């Protein structure tokens, strides 16, 4: 494939902007828009599964975390997820009734591959959600679910993340139907929502100018805290990971409910706090955490949607309004603002965005 930056300064910037199209490709492979059905290729009987075991590293792990929320909620199917480097060495209790899923952009990450092989040795059926279809993982698993977003060059993963989340969203819908948790009409409704994702991702990329303005302040910070609940707690981890990877600013992502068990001690007027909260079932709780940090001088950047902005507690330094979306796709829609924030902070700091120090695109040795 022809890989060029085009009019962009960095691959990462291009790849963030590629996401509406990338997501469209991904969804096209897992959705039948005419029938209104989600379809996962390969011979996996979701109705018969006891559980899913996801193994992954880095951003792929965080994509898996988002998937856990969606799959358990929609399909009532237990999902365990673990960092591959831990999983492979700790003698996990595995039963053949589980499906092992490796999440990996490259399909070559050493720890993820070893974790996958461990699952195979224990008699589990295995699947890989990968970008590189010629990769070792793709060759070794029973079922390959490619993410189809095109080559990703920037070391910090962006479009692969939203593509991985798109695959797991389709999987959640397919599994829900197979397990009798939703009927055909509900599946069609969810599929229609998923088909809206590329357009809404494009709209949320439209927040770029607002994000750029905020980046000026964040670039001066020593520590940044990201908070969210539910799937947004996973995005909080991703926001923090992206920022530290490419801007070298210390950042932590936390489930907002854990705030008072530690991170609130860090909050003062020098600490920017990014709160991710669309107007969903978690909103009230996240908003109250936001008030708690503001009461301690915390400078809040509130990333929400129109309804969330309307109900926002007073005092946020900045409110960024992403498009309204169903909770099924809000992780996809809310990703671009945090990616863009990390990107613009890194650019302001003069960092080498596509080749951050000490990091590799693919960690193929331990
Ligand atoms: C490296 C990359 C990350 C990536 C992780 C897992 O750390 O810098 O962007 O998320 O590896 O890679 P994989 O190819 O398995 O998704």
Boltz pocket constraint, residues with backbone or C-beta under 6 A from the ligand:
constraints:
  - pocket:
      binder: B
      contacts: [[A, 57], [A, 58], [A, 59], [A, 60], [A, 103], [A, 104], [A, 105], [A, 106], [A, 107], [A, 108], [A, 109], [A, 112], [A, 154], [A, 155], [A, 156], [A, 157], [A, 359], [A, 360], [A, 361], [A, 362], [A, 363]]
      max_distance: 6.0
